[in-house]
Amino acid sequence: MGRSKPSTMAEPGKLGVLSARAAAGPRGAATRARIREAANELFLAHGFEDTTVDAIVAAAGVSKGTFYLYFERKEDLLLEYGWKRLARIGEMLPDLLSRTTFADALNELLDTVVRGKTWNRELTARAIDEIGTSAERLEAAPAKLLRPLLERAQARGQVRDDIPAEALAQFALRSLLGALRDWGRGDDDVSREDALTYASTLVLDAVAKR
């Protein structure tokens, strides 16, 4: 986009929805977190569509002007939640790279980033859709966070090396996010855990050493 990219995952303000001044300092971070937490509680209680910005600012104890200083639109809160999950993967990378196998690393990643989270179907699907349509606003391509794990696994002879690690990472991420998005859009009896288990099993089978 005509500007240099940092080498690490940027702060949430780099999504383009927060001014540099608002992002600076612990006070700004605390206000942003308060808005985010209030919104999350309302989304879970009433659904995304039925939660208004007015309700969010009332629950967070801030003005509407303050809300728009941090977020351009309600959907940006979903993008931020997605960003936080991606940032967590980045934080976990050193530990994940020490795992014996790619399967171990992937399962630990899913345990920390997805399993046990309280988001319902609607929020899961909406957040993944928002990440997909707003990918250009993220400083690091999500698949790049998985690539080091697959490169390490290729070096150890654990996964196929006839396909570049970056392509395998893109496939794995799209498969996992796609399964979660489809689960979020569905109305069947399949649990999120089952949907995630099916997808991760298929990913591990697809990248296995031939």
Sequence and secondary structure as in RCSB ss.txt:
>XXXX:A:sequence
MGRSKPSTMAEPGKLGVLSARAAAGPRGAATRARIREAANELFLAHGFEDTTVDAIVAAAGVSKGTFYLYFERKE
DLLLEYGWKRLARIGEMLPDLLSRTTFADALNELLDTVVRGKTWNRELTARAIDEIGTSAERLEAAPAKLLRPLL
ERAQARGQVRDDIPAEALAQFALRSLLGALRDWGRGDDDVSREDALTYASTLVLDAVAKR
>XXXX:A:secstr
  S   SS   GGGGTTS HHHHSHHHHHHHHHHHHHHHHHHHHHH STT  HHHHHHHHT  HHHHHHH SSTH
HHHHHHHHHHHHHHHHHHHHHHTSSSHHHHHHHHHHHHTTT    HHHHHHHHHHHHHTGGGSSS GGGGTHHHH
HHHHHTT B  SS HHHHHHHHHHHHHHHHHHHHH  SS  HHHHHHHHHHHHHHHHB  
